[in-house]
Amino acid sequence: MVGSRIWLLGAAVGALVAAAPQERAAAADWPGVPVLRGGMFDGYARWDGAYAGGHFGASSMTSNFGNAVTDEVAFILRNSTLENEFAPSSWTTLPTSTTNSMQYGAFIGYNWQWDDVVLGLDVGYTRLSSMQDSATDSIARRVTTSDSIQHDVTIAAQSSIKLIDYATLRGRAGYAFGQFLPYAVLGLAVGRFNYSNAVTLADAQTDVSTTPGTFLGTFTGSASDAKDNAFAGGFVAGLGMDVLLMPNVFLRGEWEYVAFGTIGGVRTSINVARAGLGLRF
């Protein structure tokens, strides 16, 4: 009698132990919302295929105007002893400057996926709302050339540049886990600019071969250059993350750096922080 009671008690305890994991699993799944189960996907989501979307953000442009008027000064002093021996055209007349702007644009691309490794290629277009910068400054130096002429040179210059828009072709490499895809990008860029440069040069000349020196007069000259819709190439690099909100909808956060080649004597680069929304097809 006692033995049968012990056997029945053991059977009941075993049944409860066997049932407990199933009840806990059911509780973990309740009420069927993916985020309550620790994620939308087991392992990693699929990212392969075509996609497209739009983005917006803020950008900061750094413009190095140091050599903006090099060509203009070289033209004013062409075939002169002063330019041949001291190269005033290479003097850094203007400073570096930084400006900010909002931006917006669109992108389209394609991903290839091998397990959790994702490689892709995308094309992007970005329009700047008001990315314009300028600089004004002057420099004065006294030099004496080999012909015993003392030159008191003053260069006054001004320059402005505006980045209208740019396009990129980027390769992407990412690692998928859950619904997240962190990635790095590297590629090429081309930007469309408007620029304007102007310079005035004054050269007060004194013959110092005698004592006291003989003032010979002041040579002056000016030159300017301007162009709209000028194109400059460059390279692009960046880091970002895509988050799959639904099987065909993703949210993007990204930092991008673009360095353009010299345009109008000015070297420019931009840093971009932006967010985007995309669709997978």
Buried (B, 14 or more C-beta within 10 A) or exposed (E): EEEEEEEEEEEEEEEEEEEEEEEEEEEEEEEEEEEEEEBBBEEBBEBBBEBBBBBBBEBBBBBBBBBBBBBBBBBBBEEBEBBEBBEBBEBBBBEBBEBEBBBBBBBBBBBEBEEBEBBBBBBBBBBBEEBBBBBBBBBEEEBEBEEEBBBBBBBBBBBBBBBBBBBBBBBBEBBBEBBBBBBBBEBBBBBBBBBBBBBBBBBBBBEEEEEEBEEEEEBEBEBEBEEEEBEBEBBBBBEBBBBBEEEEEBBBBBBBBBBBBEBBBBBBBBBBEBEBEBEBE
